Amino acid sequence: MITPAGSVDRIAAALLANGLVLRGGFNFTPSDAPPTGSSGAPAAAVLLVGQAGAASWPHFLRWWEQQPQAIANPLDTWSREVIGAVAQDFGARAISPSDKPYLPFQQWAMRAEGLKPSPLGILMHPRYGLWHAYRGALLFDDEIPVQVAEAAPHLCDSCAEKPCLKSCPVDAYSVQGFAYQSCLAHVGGANGEPCRSGGCLDRNACPYGTGYRYPPEVQAFHMASFARATS
């Protein structure tokens, strides 16, 4: 949990103007082997940036309408632009989950917010359920005022029915992991229209955070992006 402080509050406000939110942060320790900050030296702190529900979608759409039709990875590009501008204003280095070599965003998120993975691999949030995401992070050369996150209630522990593991017609998610080839074949096949137009059936079956569920058009966008990325 981030302790309210002048610069952190201003960073949060700058992100919120684009529908993005700060998702927690922490100061690195020497054993973390942190990535470099804006100075080129190992970063001292990180703030995670993401979305809760689909609040960022209208901002993204307005930006997308002004871009070339063939722009690749538009959501990632938009996120990089927004977070990069905030980083420049506040003397930070912006990074993305898609940067290579990949950085441990999920581990950072678990540490920053005290979350645990759901059976689908998405971190379960006590308020947002599965309807949230991490779009990037800000790396700082100096430590920032943060509090160690307490472990959040893990809603999956009290969910006996686990509908998220019973709704996919091809059982793409199981205790063995995610069978992405089976998922991809189904989504692109004759019976995959419900998934293509409305999103993952397993994810939608989760009873938590439904007030933050992405609208169908947002889910369809993400499903199309998944199909392109894994095909």
Backbone torsions as a table, in degrees:
resi	resn	phi	psi	omega
1	MET	NA	133.5	-178.3
2	ILE	-83.2	130.8	174.6
3	THR	-77.3	127.6	178.9
4	PRO	-55.6	127.9	178.2
5	ALA	-155.2	155.6	-170.2
6	GLY	-47.0	-60.2	-174.3
7	SER	-68.2	-36.5	-180.0
8	VAL	-65.6	-40.6	177.4
9	ASP	-62.6	-39.1	-179.8
10	ARG	-70.6	-35.0	174.5
11	ILE	-63.5	-45.0	179.8
12	ALA	-60.4	-41.4	-179.8
13	ALA	-66.2	-39.7	179.2
14	ALA	-63.9	-38.7	178.3
15	LEU	-71.6	-41.2	-177.8
16	LEU	-62.5	-28.3	176.8
17	ALA	-61.4	-17.8	176.9
18	ASN	-113.5	14.9	177.2
19	GLY	81.0	6.7	178.8
20	LEU	-99.9	158.7	-177.2
21	VAL	-133.6	151.5	170.4
22	LEU	-73.0	135.2	-175.4
23	ARG	-113.5	26.2	180.0
24	GLY	101.8	174.3	-179.6
25	GLY	-172.1	179.0	178.5
26	PHE	-163.9	163.9	173.9
27	ASN	-93.6	133.2	179.9
28	PHE	-69.2	153.7	170.5
29	THR	-108.3	162.5	-179.8
30	PRO	-56.8	-29.5	-178.9
31	SER	-76.9	-8.2	-178.5
32	ASP	-76.5	-19.0	-172.9
33	ALA	50.2	60.4	-174.2
34	PRO	-67.3	154.9	173.3
35	PRO	-69.2	171.2	-178.3
36	THR	-75.9	147.6	174.1
37	GLY	-89.2	-161.9	-175.9
38	SER	-68.5	-23.5	-179.0
39	SER	-84.3	-12.1	-175.0
40	GLY	96.2	-12.5	174.7
41	ALA	-85.9	161.5	177.8
42	PRO	-54.9	134.7	-179.1
43	ALA	-65.3	149.5	178.8
44	ALA	-96.4	-23.2	-175.0
45	ALA	-154.9	161.0	178.6
46	VAL	-139.5	140.5	169.6
47	LEU	-118.9	127.0	178.9
48	LEU	-86.0	141.1	-179.2
49	VAL	-121.4	135.9	179.6
50	GLY	-159.1	-157.4	179.1
51	GLN	-131.0	155.5	173.1
52	ALA	-125.5	117.3	-172.1
53	GLY	65.5	-149.3	-176.1
54	ALA	-109.9	28.9	-177.1
55	ALA	-61.1	-29.4	-178.0
56	SER	-82.6	-13.3	-172.9
57	TRP	-58.2	-48.5	179.6
58	PRO	-60.3	-36.6	178.4
59	HIS	-65.3	-43.2	178.1
60	PHE	-63.3	-43.8	-178.4
61	LEU	-61.8	-41.9	179.4
62	ARG	-61.4	-39.7	177.3
63	TRP	-67.2	-44.5	-175.2
64	TRP	-62.8	-36.6	-178.9
65	GLU	-61.4	-19.9	-178.0
66	GLN	-99.9	4.5	-176.9
67	GLN	-100.7	162.1	175.0
68	PRO	-58.2	144.8	-176.9
69	GLN	-58.3	-35.0	-173.5
70	ALA	-92.0	15.1	-177.7
71	ILE	-60.0	132.4	-179.2
72	ALA	-86.7	145.5	176.2
73	ASN	47.0	59.5	-173.0
74	PRO	-61.9	-40.2	-178.2
75	LEU	-66.1	-40.9	177.7
76	ASP	-64.4	-41.1	-179.9
77	THR	-64.3	-45.4	177.9
78	TRP	-60.3	-45.8	-179.5
79	SER	-59.9	-42.8	179.2
80	ARG	-62.1	-40.6	-179.3
81	GLU	-65.7	-46.9	-177.7
82	VAL	-65.1	-50.8	-177.2
83	ILE	-68.6	-35.2	177.7
84	GLY	-63.7	-38.8	178.6
85	ALA	-66.1	-40.6	178.0
86	VAL	-65.5	-41.4	178.4
87	ALA	-59.3	-43.5	-179.6
88	GLN	-63.1	-39.6	-178.5
89	ASP	-68.5	-27.0	-173.8
90	PHE	-117.3	17.5	173.6
91	GLY	67.8	32.8	-179.6
92	ALA	-113.5	170.9	172.0
93	ARG	-107.1	127.6	179.1
94	ALA	-90.6	137.5	176.2
95	ILE	-132.8	160.5	-176.1
96	SER	-126.8	150.2	175.8
97	PRO	-59.9	-21.6	-178.9
98	SER	-91.0	-1.6	177.0
99	ASP	-63.8	143.3	175.6
100	LYS	-115.3	140.2	-2.2
101	PRO	-66.5	145.2	-175.4
102	TYR	-62.6	140.3	177.1
103	LEU	-100.4	156.1	-172.7
104	PRO	-78.8	64.9	-176.3
105	PHE	-59.8	-42.1	-177.3
106	GLN	-66.1	-41.3	177.2
107	GLN	-63.6	-40.1	176.8
108	TRP	-62.7	-42.3	-179.1
109	ALA	-64.6	-41.5	177.5
110	MET	-61.2	-39.4	179.7
111	ARG	-71.4	-40.5	-175.9
112	ALA	-72.3	-33.5	-174.7
113	GLU	-119.0	-0.9	178.3
114	GLY	68.8	31.3	-176.3
115	LEU	-96.9	165.0	174.9
116	LYS	-129.5	156.5	179.5
117	PRO	-70.5	147.1	170.0
118	SER	-82.3	173.3	175.0
119	PRO	-59.6	-19.3	178.4
120	LEU	-87.8	-3.5	-178.6
121	GLY	93.4	-24.0	176.5
122	ILE	-70.3	138.5	178.6
123	LEU	-66.3	133.4	178.6
124	MET	-85.6	123.5	179.7
125	HIS	-103.9	137.6	-176.4
126	PRO	-65.8	-19.7	178.6
127	ARG	-107.3	-46.4	-173.5
128	TYR	-88.5	-8.7	-174.8
129	GLY	61.9	-126.7	179.1
130	LEU	-97.7	6.1	-171.4
131	TRP	-101.9	66.8	178.6
132	HIS	-157.8	168.4	-179.6
133	ALA	-160.3	162.9	176.0
134	TYR	-110.2	125.5	-174.6
135	ARG	-105.5	-12.8	-179.8
136	GLY	170.2	-168.7	179.7
137	ALA	-155.7	159.5	177.1
138	LEU	-115.6	126.7	179.1
139	LEU	-105.5	134.9	-176.1
140	PHE	-119.3	146.9	178.6
141	ASP	-77.1	-22.3	-179.8
142	ASP	-117.5	156.8	177.2
143	GLU	-64.6	153.0	179.7
144	ILE	-123.3	157.8	-178.2
145	PRO	-76.3	102.9	178.7
146	VAL	-133.3	156.7	174.5
147	GLN	-108.2	148.4	176.0
148	VAL	-65.9	127.9	-178.4
149	ALA	-69.8	136.0	173.0
150	GLU	-81.9	152.9	178.6
151	ALA	-62.6	126.2	178.9
152	ALA	-79.2	152.5	174.6
153	PRO	-57.2	127.6	-178.4
154	HIS	-94.6	101.2	-172.2
155	LEU	-62.5	-26.2	-179.1
156	CYS	-64.0	-27.0	-178.2
157	ASP	-65.3	-31.5	-178.4
158	SER	-98.6	4.8	-179.4
159	CYS	-95.2	98.0	-174.6
160	ALA	-75.3	-34.5	-172.8
161	GLU	-75.8	-29.5	-178.4
162	LYS	49.0	57.2	178.9
163	PRO	-61.6	-19.6	179.1
164	CYS	-67.6	-13.7	178.1
165	LEU	-107.0	8.9	-173.5
166	LYS	-127.9	0.9	-172.2
167	SER	-103.3	-18.6	-179.3
168	CYS	-75.1	129.1	-178.9
169	PRO	-67.5	-16.5	178.6
170	VAL	-116.0	14.9	177.9
171	ASP	49.5	50.5	-176.5
172	ALA	-66.9	-30.2	179.4
173	TYR	-107.3	135.3	178.4
174	SER	-155.7	-179.7	177.6
175	VAL	-65.5	-17.3	177.7
176	GLN	-81.4	-10.9	-179.7
177	GLY	119.8	-160.0	-175.4
178	PHE	-103.1	117.5	177.7
179	ALA	-87.8	80.1	-170.4
180	TYR	-67.1	-29.1	178.8
181	GLN	-66.7	-40.4	176.7
182	SER	-64.1	-42.8	178.1
183	CYS	-61.1	-48.5	-177.2
184	LEU	-61.6	-42.9	179.9
185	ALA	-63.6	-39.0	-179.8
186	HIS	-70.2	-45.2	-178.8
187	VAL	-59.1	-38.6	-179.2
188	GLY	-86.2	-3.0	-175.8
189	GLY	-92.1	-175.6	-175.2
190	ALA	-64.8	-27.4	-177.5
191	ASN	-100.8	10.7	-174.4
192	GLY	-93.4	6.4	-176.7
193	GLU	-58.8	-42.4	178.2
194	PRO	-57.9	-36.1	178.9
195	CYS	-74.2	-41.3	-178.8
196	ARG	-63.8	-39.5	-174.2
197	SER	-93.5	-23.1	-174.4
198	GLY	-125.3	-1.0	177.7
199	GLY	93.9	177.8	-177.0
200	CYS	-60.5	124.8	-178.7
201	LEU	-67.7	-35.7	177.7
202	ASP	-64.6	-45.5	-179.9
203	ARG	-62.8	-42.1	-180.0
204	ASN	-68.4	-20.2	-179.6
205	ALA	-77.5	-16.1	-179.7
206	CYS	-62.5	131.3	-176.6
207	PRO	-82.5	-1.4	-173.2
208	TYR	-103.6	147.6	175.7
209	GLY	65.2	26.4	-173.7
210	THR	-65.1	-22.9	177.2
211	GLY	-68.4	-15.1	179.1
212	TYR	-106.5	5.3	-178.2
213	ARG	-55.6	136.5	178.1
214	TYR	-65.2	139.6	174.2
215	PRO	-60.8	159.0	-177.7
216	PRO	-53.7	-39.2	-177.6
217	GLU	-67.1	-31.5	177.4
218	VAL	-71.2	-42.5	178.7
219	GLN	-65.2	-38.2	178.4
220	ALA	-63.9	-39.1	177.7
221	PHE	-60.7	-47.4	-178.8
222	HIS	-66.9	-36.9	178.9
223	MET	-66.0	-40.4	177.5
224	ALA	-64.4	-38.2	178.2
225	SER	-65.8	-40.5	177.5
226	PHE	-61.9	-43.5	-178.8
227	ALA	-63.4	-39.5	179.1
228	ARG	-69.0	-39.9	-174.4
229	ALA	-71.6	-27.0	-174.4
230	THR	-108.7	-2.6	-178.6
231	SER	-84.5	NA	NA
